[in-house]
């Protein structure tokens, strides 16, 4: 019996490509969930202790970024606002409002469920 090794290799390559596509879809879904949850928490925070005058602009700046790596996709949720770090971490004169970190910590279970056990 003779095995065509090229055919086997091409099937493995196709399988790896499908797995990567699936991982990218799951990562994008998880990042979108994190972004939406953060924006929703900022809406609620405007009625609470978050600076209301900053909330609308800050909410609009929440986004995610995903990069494709050979080991799989990586990504994160953050803000495009150049002053976001001042709100998240605070300054000597202002208190911190860690909306992104707090939300992603609260949503960790949901994000893990979306990504599946492969990531954790």
N, C-alpha and C positions, 0 to 999 in steps of 0.2 A: 504494500500500500504506500502510495506516494502522496505527501501532503504539500499543498501549494502554500509555502510560507508567506508569499506576498499577499495572497488573499486573506490569510489570517491577520496579518499586520494591518491591512486596510480596514478590516472589521473592528479591530481594537481601536484604531484611530477614530473611526466613526463613533464608537461607543464613548470614548473619552470626550469627543466634541459634544455629544448629546448630554453627557453628564455636566459639562461646563455650562452649556446653555441652560440647563435646569437650575444649576447653582446660581447663575446670574439672575434668572427670573425670581428665584426665592430671595436673593439678596436685595434686589430692587423692591420687591414687595415689603420686605422688612424695613428697608430704609424709608419707603413711602409711609409706612405705619408710624415710624418714629417721628417723621416730619409732621404728619397730621396730628399726632398726639401732642406734640410740643406746641403747635399752633393752637390747638384746643385748650391746652392748659394756660396759655397766655391770655386767651379770651377770659377765662375765669379769674386769672390773676389780676386783670385790669379792675375787677370789682373788689379785689382784696388789697394786697400789699405791694403789688408791682406798680411801678410808676406809669400811670395811665397815659400820660402824654407820649411816652416812648413805646407803648404796647403795640399800636397799629403798625408803625414802621418796623419795629422789631419782629412782629409776627410775619410780616411780608418778607423779611429777610431770611427766614428759616428755610433751609433747603438741604439737600443731600448730594453727595458725590460718590460715585462708584468707579473704581478702576479695575480693569481686567488684568490679572496677573497669571502667569503660567500655573501657579499653585491654586488658583481660583480667584474669584472676585473679592475685593475688599472695599469697604465704604464707611462713611460716617455721616452723621447729621450735625449740622452746624448753622452758622449765620454768615451771611454776606455783609452784614453791617460791620464796619470797621471799628465801631465802639462796643461791639457785643461783649468782648472780654471784660470791659469795665462794668457791665451789668452783671455778667455771670460771676465774676470774682470780686467785685467791689473795689473800692479805692480807700485811701486813708480817710477821705471825707464822706464816702457813701457806703451803704451796706451792700452786700451781695444779693443778687437775685438769680440763683442758678437754675433757670428754667429748663435749659436743655439737659443738663446732667440729671436733675431731679426727675424729669419726665422719662428719660431713657432708663433710669434705675427703676422707676415705677412700672415701666412697660417691658421690663426684661423677660418676664415669663411669656408674654404674647410674642415678643420678637423671637425668642428661642423656639416657640411652637411653629412660627412661620418658617424659620430656617431649618428646623429639624435637628436631629441628633448629630449630624455630620459636623456641625460647627461648634458643639460644646462637649 
